[in-house]
Amino acid sequence: MKYILSAVAVLCGALLLIDPARISAAVGAAVNTCLEVIVPSLFAFTVLAVYLQSSGLYRLALLPLTKPLSKLMRLDEEFCAVFILANIGGYPVGARLLTTLVDEGRLSEKNAGRLLCCCYASGPSFIVSVVGLQVFGSAAVGMVLFAAGFAASLLIGVFVCRFGGRITVVQRETQYDLSAECFIRSVMSAARVMLTVCVMIVAFSAVTELLSLIGAQAAAEHFFSILGLKQNSGAIFPAVLEISRAAALSPEGAAALPICSALLSFGGACVVLQVAAMTAGKLPLKGFLLSRIPAAALSALFSLTGLMLPQPDISVSADAMVKAQGFSVNAGMSLCVLMMCIILLSMDKRGHLDKIIE
């Protein structure tokens, strides 16, 4: 294996030297995507989800939803709250929350791996803004895609929790931490998630271009054309690698909606690696990876209800509009957020920046 990886590394280095401008352009586009789309749509939800769990407020705030879910999923209400936060917070949030419970000794690694199968989804902000509006030009379609993914996660969760051993949590007295320190810790934790996500997206932009240089993109495009998906044959493979590339999908054809929904449930190879990084080897991922197949199929099936919605006429693609905007105010604010994340992560416990100064 080490010889194969060494050969791949040498090949990648050679390709980087052959066409550096193309790789640089792809990396630049990925950075712009992080600033324009990923940070605005994910950061606030991540902070909220982590803070609700750290403060203990999630058990109280989500009580009207967790009670019926607990009976349906045969799951403790606290885990039902984690399920809800994971499915509205964004892909890495579920892994982050479950890993915290494992670190606290309240959830076994095996059961955390089982719950990860359903505590994984794209948040509504990302789906509506990236796919709903940019691809289909409709927020309503985006909400249908979110609902389809949520329903798929719910069915996967019911199956996982009702079959096999009962998933239990080590109970403890509910303590609410509403201090400023709790909020700061939540922001710093969300900052780690955000930086991991953005760095992985940028790295995968280079990987996608390298695969394109060796002909993988052309082969994938030919394969999907044979399957009758000609309108999106060139956009599916990049989205399989990195889900934000789903913004390049075409809304034409009845298959566009289920394709988008399936891709969103899978999340892309980049997000899968982000989850692996978040769990740091503490959660088994085999079941999670296998669950992506039925989740994608169920999500695609449920999304067909969106075909009944009126389809707007999109005269100008969102991608073109983003390019016309250049370095927008949105990107500038996102850059400030990322800089704040770096500063927070560099502080010691007393709030000093000695690491940066040194």
Solvent accessible surface area in square Angstrom, and as a share of the most:
residue,aa,sasa,rsa
1,M,159,0.71
2,K,140,0.59
3,Y,169,0.64
4,I,108,0.55
5,L,108,0.54
6,S,64,0.41
7,A,62,0.48
8,V,73,0.42
9,A,63,0.49
10,V,111,0.64
11,L,86,0.43
12,C,40,0.24
13,G,31,0.30
14,A,44,0.34
15,L,20,0.10
16,L,73,0.36
17,L,151,0.75
18,I,128,0.65
19,D,42,0.22
20,P,75,0.47
21,A,75,0.58
22,R,94,0.34
23,I,11,0.06
24,S,72,0.47
25,A,68,0.53
26,A,10,0.08
27,V,44,0.25
28,G,40,0.38
29,A,61,0.47
30,A,9,0.07
31,V,64,0.37
32,N,47,0.24
33,T,36,0.21
34,C,3,0.02
35,L,10,0.05
36,E,18,0.08
37,V,22,0.13
38,I,8,0.04
39,V,5,0.03
40,P,59,0.37
41,S,9,0.06
42,L,19,0.10
43,F,25,0.11
44,A,69,0.53
45,F,63,0.26
46,T,1,0.00
47,V,19,0.11
48,L,88,0.44
49,A,2,0.01
50,V,3,0.02
51,Y,42,0.16
52,L,24,0.12
53,Q,18,0.08
54,S,53,0.34
55,S,0,0.00
56,G,8,0.08
57,L,46,0.23
58,Y,7,0.03
59,R,61,0.22
60,L,106,0.53
61,A,62,0.48
62,L,24,0.12
63,L,64,0.32
64,P,104,0.65
65,L,96,0.48
66,T,2,0.01
67,K,106,0.45
68,P,80,0.50
69,L,20,0.10
70,S,23,0.15
71,K,165,0.70
72,L,83,0.41
73,M,0,0.00
74,R,70,0.25
75,L,2,0.01
76,D,36,0.19
77,E,55,0.25
78,E,4,0.02
79,F,1,0.00
80,C,0,0.00
81,A,0,0.00
82,V,0,0.00
83,F,1,0.00
84,I,10,0.05
85,L,3,0.01
86,A,0,0.00
87,N,0,0.00
88,I,47,0.24
89,G,2,0.02
90,G,3,0.03
91,Y,13,0.05
92,P,3,0.02
93,V,0,0.00
94,G,0,0.00
95,A,0,0.00
96,R,64,0.23
97,L,0,0.00
98,L,0,0.00
99,T,11,0.06
100,T,27,0.16
101,L,3,0.01
102,V,19,0.11
103,D,87,0.45
104,E,81,0.36
105,G,53,0.51
106,R,11,0.04
107,L,10,0.05
108,S,57,0.37
109,E,92,0.41
110,K,147,0.62
111,N,22,0.11
112,A,0,0.00
113,G,6,0.05
114,R,43,0.16
115,L,2,0.01
116,L,1,0.00
117,C,8,0.05
118,C,0,0.00
119,C,1,0.01
120,Y,2,0.01
121,A,10,0.08
122,S,5,0.04
123,G,5,0.05
124,P,24,0.15
125,S,36,0.23
126,F,20,0.08
127,I,6,0.03
128,V,28,0.16
129,S,41,0.26
130,V,2,0.01
131,V,0,0.00
132,G,0,0.00
133,L,88,0.44
134,Q,37,0.16
135,V,3,0.02
136,F,6,0.03
137,G,31,0.29
138,S,18,0.11
139,A,48,0.37
140,A,53,0.41
141,V,0,0.00
142,G,0,0.00
143,M,95,0.43
144,V,31,0.18
145,L,2,0.01
146,F,30,0.12
147,A,57,0.44
148,A,4,0.03
149,G,14,0.13
150,F,54,0.22
151,A,34,0.26
152,A,1,0.01
153,S,8,0.05
154,L,39,0.19
155,L,84,0.42
156,I,15,0.07
157,G,0,0.00
158,V,29,0.17
159,F,126,0.53
160,V,22,0.13
161,C,1,0.01
162,R,107,0.39
163,F,132,0.55
164,G,60,0.58
165,G,50,0.48
166,R,137,0.50
167,I,4,0.02
168,T,84,0.49
169,V,14,0.08
170,V,92,0.53
171,Q,109,0.48
172,R,137,0.50
173,E,140,0.63
174,T,53,0.31
175,Q,143,0.64
176,Y,106,0.40
177,D,46,0.24
178,L,115,0.57
179,S,43,0.28
180,A,71,0.55
181,E,104,0.47
182,C,0,0.00
183,F,102,0.42
184,I,86,0.44
185,R,128,0.47
186,S,0,0.00
187,V,18,0.10
188,M,38,0.17
189,S,8,0.05
190,A,0,0.00
191,A,0,0.00
192,R,130,0.47
193,V,1,0.00
194,M,0,0.00
195,L,37,0.19
196,T,39,0.23
197,V,6,0.04
198,C,9,0.05
199,V,96,0.55
200,M,42,0.19
201,I,7,0.03
202,V,36,0.21
203,A,47,0.36
204,F,20,0.08
205,S,3,0.02
206,A,20,0.16
207,V,59,0.34
208,T,6,0.04
209,E,28,0.12
210,L,20,0.10
211,L,49,0.25
212,S,25,0.16
213,L,48,0.24
214,I,92,0.47
215,G,31,0.30
216,A,28,0.22
217,Q,33,0.15
218,A,66,0.51
219,A,64,0.50
220,A,15,0.12
221,E,71,0.32
222,H,122,0.54
223,F,110,0.46
224,F,33,0.14
225,S,43,0.28
226,I,119,0.61
227,L,101,0.50
228,G,56,0.54
229,L,40,0.20
230,K,159,0.67
231,Q,101,0.45
232,N,6,0.03
233,S,6,0.04
234,G,29,0.28
235,A,14,0.11
236,I,9,0.05
237,F,38,0.16
238,P,15,0.10
239,A,0,0.00
240,V,46,0.27
241,L,21,0.10
242,E,6,0.03
243,I,6,0.03
244,S,10,0.07
245,R,67,0.25
246,A,0,0.00
247,A,29,0.22
248,A,74,0.57
249,L,8,0.04
250,S,28,0.18
251,P,55,0.35
252,E,113,0.51
253,G,45,0.43
254,A,74,0.57
255,A,40,0.31
256,A,2,0.02
257,L,4,0.02
258,P,24,0.15
259,I,24,0.12
260,C,0,0.00
261,S,1,0.00
262,A,27,0.21
263,L,14,0.07
264,L,7,0.04
265,S,11,0.07
266,F,59,0.24
267,G,0,0.00
268,G,0,0.00
269,A,33,0.26
270,C,0,0.00
271,V,6,0.04
272,V,20,0.12
273,L,86,0.43
274,Q,3,0.01
275,V,0,0.00
276,A,33,0.25
277,A,58,0.45
278,M,28,0.12
279,T,1,0.00
280,A,72,0.56
281,G,71,0.69
282,K,73,0.31
283,L,6,0.03
284,P,67,0.42
285,L,42,0.21
286,K,155,0.66
287,G,37,0.36
288,F,0,0.00
289,L,81,0.40
290,L,107,0.53
291,S,11,0.07
292,R,10,0.04
293,I,127,0.64
294,P,57,0.36
295,A,3,0.02
296,A,18,0.14
297,A,62,0.48
298,L,47,0.23
299,S,1,0.01
300,A,19,0.14
301,L,107,0.53
302,F,60,0.25
303,S,0,0.00
304,L,74,0.37
305,T,76,0.44
306,G,0,0.00
307,L,81,0.40
308,M,159,0.71
309,L,54,0.27
310,P,118,0.74
311,Q,100,0.44
312,P,59,0.37
313,D,139,0.72
314,I,62,0.31
315,S,104,0.67
316,V,82,0.47
317,S,58,0.37
318,A,11,0.08
319,D,76,0.39
320,A,47,0.37
321,M,94,0.42
322,V,34,0.20
323,K,150,0.64
324,A,91,0.71
325,Q,108,0.48
326,G,36,0.35
327,F,133,0.55
328,S,24,0.15
329,V,126,0.72
330,N,64,0.33
331,A,0,0.00
332,G,19,0.18
333,M,120,0.54
334,S,3,0.02
335,L,78,0.39
336,C,81,0.49
337,V,36,0.21
338,L,23,0.11
339,M,100,0.45
340,M,81,0.36
341,C,0,0.00
342,I,80,0.41
343,I,66,0.33
344,L,27,0.13
345,L,51,0.25
346,S,20,0.13
347,M,64,0.29
348,D,47,0.24
349,K,213,0.90
350,R,184,0.67
351,G,36,0.35
352,H,83,0.37
353,L,59,0.29
354,D,64,0.33
355,K,141,0.60
356,I,92,0.47
357,I,142,0.72
358,E,176,0.79
